């Protein structure tokens, strides 16, 4: 996870929730890539994580 994302998440209203969501999105993307052998799952996870970061 890029350091800038962690830094921005720490400024969220609830940093623990933001960190949990970031971890969940990225972990799910990694798991889905392993299950379906589709790199698009990593892109989807990254996009969701960026969306979360942009809201903070």
LINQUI-V464914 format. One record per backbone hydrogen bond with DSSP energy under -1.0 kcal/mol. NH is the residue of the N-H (numbers start at 1). CO is the residue of the C=O. E is the energy in kcal/mol with one decimal. If there is no record, write none. Layout:
# LINQUI-V464914
nh=(NH | NH)
co=(CO | CO)
e=(E | E)
This chain:
# LINQUI-V464914
nh=(6 | 7 | 8 | 9 | 10 | 11 | 12 | 18 | 19 | 20 | 21 | 22 | 23 | 24 | 25 | 26 | 27 | 28 | 29 | 30 | 31 | 32 | 33 | 34 | 35 | 36 | 37 | 41 | 43 | 44 | 45 | 46 | 47 | 48 | 49 | 50 | 51 | 52 | 53 | 54 | 55)
co=(2 | 3 | 4 | 5 | 6 | 8 | 9 | 14 | 15 | 16 | 17 | 18 | 19 | 20 | 21 | 22 | 23 | 24 | 25 | 26 | 27 | 28 | 29 | 30 | 31 | 32 | 33 | 38 | 39 | 40 | 41 | 42 | 43 | 44 | 45 | 46 | 47 | 48 | 49 | 50 | 51)
e=(-1.4 | -2.6 | -2.3 | -2.6 | -1.8 | -1.2 | -1.8 | -2.2 | -2.6 | -2.1 | -2.6 | -2.5 | -2.5 | -2.6 | -2.9 | -2.3 | -2.7 | -2.6 | -2.3 | -2.0 | -2.6 | -2.9 | -2.1 | -1.9 | -2.0 | -2.8 | -2.0 | -1.8 | -1.5 | -2.5 | -2.1 | -2.5 | -2.6 | -2.3 | -2.3 | -2.6 | -2.3 | -2.0 | -2.3 | -2.7 | -1.1)
